[in-house]
């Protein structure tokens, strides 16, 4: 091979690179020219599914894009997000990630089907919702202080119902017991409904539940709310103080929803999805829907979303390590 041929190598490589860049830009400019698959890693009818369908509908209204919402439940939300992580990074597959599958599971599971940091790109924050500390309406506890005092007096005898191991409610309980210095017996269930049923029946003493799961029973006088785990009170329960207000400064445990795409998705597509989501979240009708279930809309640039996710992964990881929580 002569010197002239070797000299042409860089030129050929540069031409190939420019061709690929031009092709990528053309594809991105045409995007989307077909429906976008929006994966929900939980069952139809649940809170994540409902929010996903609402946000997809509102984005469609402001952009005319078409979404196909696809429920892929299982594995604590891991199965659906794994499908997103392994999808072609062309902007036609996104998913609704959550605190559990993006921050809690990676820290508590010995093995994950995907790397929440390397295999996904954060696209847009959608909403955040706290948990509500509830007891039966006939409970002797009328405040968080009452409950903590009882738990401290009977180490390991007070029982906490869990909608599932590794949920935000579970971790909120772990955070409180550590901050308030008491031991509690956790009783896990396969979902919020059976957990609340046993709480009402007196088999357990308290529970950190999502507002959606308990608002009806709070209004009906079957349950009593002692605290919310957000940094500020929520509109649907304005008279219920936060945990932080009741002596535990800085306490916050919320479930957030965050749209993710496969790593390698073109930056301009991520930016367009982010902007469309932000615009949809300014619509009064959607804000009202979120408020009615106790959620608050979120926002931020792709860079801010990435930083938020990184911070949450670090914080939940610390809680899990300190509590010694590991899942099978």
LINKAQUI-V196478 format. One record per backbone hydrogen bond with DSSP energy under -1.0 kcal/mol. CO is the residue of the C=O (numbers start at 0). NH is the residue of the N-H. E is the energy in kcal/mol with one decimal. If there is no record, write none. Layout:
co/nh/e
CO/NH/E
CO/NH/E
This chain:
co/nh/e
1/5/-1.8
2/6/-2.1
3/7/-1.0
5/8/-1.0
7/11/-2.5
8/12/-2.6
9/13/-2.6
10/14/-2.4
11/15/-2.3
12/16/-2.4
13/17/-2.6
14/18/-2.2
15/19/-2.3
16/20/-2.5
17/21/-2.5
18/22/-2.3
19/23/-2.6
20/24/-2.5
21/25/-2.2
22/26/-2.5
23/27/-2.6
24/28/-2.3
25/29/-1.7
26/30/-1.1
35/67/-2.6
36/93/-2.7
37/69/-2.6
38/95/-2.2
39/71/-3.1
42/45/-1.3
45/49/-2.6
46/50/-2.3
47/51/-2.4
48/52/-2.4
49/53/-2.1
50/54/-2.8
51/55/-2.5
52/56/-2.1
53/57/-2.2
54/58/-2.4
55/59/-2.1
56/60/-1.7
57/61/-1.5
58/62/-1.5
59/63/-2.9
65/35/-3.1
67/37/-2.4
69/39/-2.5
73/78/-1.7
74/77/-1.4
76/80/-1.3
77/81/-2.3
78/82/-1.5
79/83/-1.5
80/84/-2.6
81/85/-1.8
83/86/-1.3
87/89/-2.3
91/36/-2.5
93/38/-3.0
94/259/-2.6
96/257/-2.3
97/101/-1.9
98/102/-2.1
98/103/-2.3
99/104/-3.5
103/107/-1.8
104/108/-2.7
107/326/-2.4
114/118/-2.5
118/262/-2.0
120/260/-1.9
123/258/-2.9
125/297/-2.1
126/256/-2.6
127/295/-2.3
128/254/-3.3
130/228/-2.2
131/208/-2.6
132/225/-3.1
133/206/-1.7
134/223/-3.0
135/138/-1.8
142/146/-1.6
143/147/-2.7
144/148/-2.4
145/149/-2.0
146/150/-2.5
147/151/-2.5
148/152/-1.5
149/153/-1.1
153/156/-2.2
157/184/-2.7
158/204/-1.5
158/205/-1.5
159/186/-2.9
161/188/-1.6
162/190/-2.1
163/166/-1.5
166/170/-2.3
167/171/-2.7
168/172/-2.0
169/173/-1.9
170/174/-2.5
171/175/-2.3
172/176/-2.5
173/177/-1.8
174/178/-2.4
175/179/-3.0
176/181/-2.3
182/155/-2.0
184/159/-2.5
186/161/-2.5
188/190/-1.1
190/194/-1.1
191/195/-2.8
192/196/-2.2
193/197/-2.0
194/198/-1.8
195/199/-2.8
196/200/-1.6
197/202/-2.3
198/201/-1.0
205/160/-2.8
206/133/-3.0
208/131/-3.6
210/214/-2.4
213/217/-2.3
214/218/-2.6
215/219/-1.8
216/221/-2.6
216/222/-1.6
217/220/-1.0
221/136/-2.0
223/134/-2.4
226/132/-2.8
227/242/-1.9
228/252/-2.7
233/236/-1.2
236/239/-1.7
240/227/-1.4
242/247/-1.1
243/246/-1.2
247/250/-2.0
254/128/-2.5
256/125/-2.7
257/96/-2.5
258/122/-3.1
258/123/-1.2
259/94/-2.4
260/120/-2.9
261/264/-1.7
265/269/-2.0
266/270/-2.4
267/271/-1.9
268/272/-2.6
269/273/-2.4
270/274/-2.6
271/275/-2.3
272/276/-2.3
273/277/-2.4
274/278/-2.2
275/279/-2.3
276/280/-2.0
278/281/-1.5
279/282/-1.5
282/286/-2.3
283/287/-2.3
284/288/-1.7
285/289/-2.3
286/290/-2.5
287/291/-2.3
289/294/-2.7
290/293/-1.6
295/127/-2.2
300/304/-2.8
301/305/-2.2
302/306/-2.0
303/307/-2.3
304/308/-2.5
305/309/-2.2
306/310/-2.3
307/311/-2.5
308/312/-2.6
309/313/-1.8
310/314/-2.4
311/315/-2.8
312/316/-1.7
313/317/-1.8
314/318/-1.9
315/319/-2.4
316/320/-2.3
317/321/-2.5
318/322/-2.1
319/324/-2.1
